[in-house]
Amino acid sequence: MESSLAFFYVFAAVAVVSTLLVIAQPNPIYSVLLLITSFMALAGLYVLLDAPFVAVTQIIVYAGAIMVLFLFVVMLLNVAQEETVSEAEAASAGASSGAARGFGALLAIAMALELIWALNRSRGIGTAASVAGVTRQSWSVADIGRTLFTNYAFAFEATSVLILVAMIGSITLAGRHLAEKKPWRR
Amino acid sequence: MPSATLIAQLGILGFVFFMLLNSAAVMVYVERKVAAKIQQRMGPTLVGPYGMLQPLADIIKLVMKEDLRPKAADAILFAAAPMIAATAAFSAFAVVPFGASTTFWGLLPEPIPLQIADINVAVLFVFAITSMGVYGIVLAGWSSNSKYSLLGALRSSAQMISYELSYGMALASVLLLAGSLSLRDIVNAQAGTWLGFIPRWFVFLQPVSFFIFMTAGVAETNRAPFDFPEAEQELVAGYHTEYSSMSFAMFFMAEYINMVTVSAVATDLFLGGWHGPFLPESLGWIWFLLKVSAILFFYVWMRWTLPRYRYDQLMKFGWKVLLPIAVANMLLTAAGVLYFGV
């Protein structure tokens, strides 16, 4: 028990410090690497919670696949240092109409309320063991799959649609840009 | 006083580390000798009998060399990149079983598995750690601040990311058959024979998967005919152009260890691991060693026989041929498992 507590503090400290450094230091490449470090520390925490499948998936999906793309973009654009935009420049950039700011603030408040609600709610539910109605020992891959495709099928499908929308959205945005520049592409 | 089991487990850990270190040296020798035979040369002959001490001479040469760093390189990442590559290569082998359980001639109270850690998501673990190896290469390319390195790194990561999908699909078909993510369970599912003489290896049930796995494995380890990251004629030496001395040796070692790991995982997944005729289960590790060596020899053979593909051919092959085949194969396997209830 003591050793797992020690591991918890190590992983938690690494996660917190590296996540803070992601935004605290100016070099974007280092930010990406620190974010990977943070994901690895989170994976360690999942192992301590007896969820090796989640831990490994975290590494494969976030640390492995998504962050490689991040690194690619940062490397290809070759952003040397973060450029700090001054308040006046930001104001003149156009995204500062009163309505837009008001909408942004509203979204932020809604998100904060949602977070508080979710945290309060999860306290009522209790430990992770009772969430899906299966005991903690039986969190095998098969159980996760079965739970995901029965009890949580709707949330699962909704998430996939959300990701699909994001993909189509990014293609549309990039495609419009291309069409403007190179009309022959249409 | 630590228990005998703990000492034995630490012994296995040290043994695997030592063997992986040496495998790089042995593979260098084998590579040079086989290449020489294929090209009708002699290969190394001067250092030791049949030139067998040549790798040792190579290591001494590398250690004695000056460790250079380009002035414009990013100091921290330039030093970290080879370490990331080597660490990822070593850690992936941690979950690969290489023999049946043993008590070491009765020295231990209960048998322990010949493997560092038997975790229940072993296959995914190997997959995750191998994908971490990309960072070593990408960072090496970027931090060197050289165009050849950067191009090599970009090619390498694009190739690894593209082929990882087919690799994963090939794995999934085997997992469907075995019904487990633990490599030990998968090997044990291949024990015994059909009709008394055909071993129940998954390679006979999943020849397509095996082909995809091996092809993707070659691409993952950046070996010929898919060795674009280090295509000498175009990129000098690819991502490790600016590296010298031991930091270069670490990349070199990582590449060979990755080959060994891919071969060992292929042996466990498709060739029945340590199961084989004639030998008792306690000597199964000999079978394992033979099978891994055979696959490694195949790798070397392929490198010196096939010419390099063109880069666009590689990408086209990965996305338009290999991936559809892998997906179709996985769907068919899933349907088969559902129908026959294997």
Interface residues (C-beta under 8 A of the other chain):
Chain A: I29 L33 I36 P52 F53 V56 T57 I59 I60 A63 G64 A65 V68 L71 F72 M75 L76 S140 V141
Chain B: D74 L77 I119 N120 V121 L124 F125 F127 A128 I129 S131 M132 V134 Y135 V138 L139 W142 L150 L154 S157 I161 L181
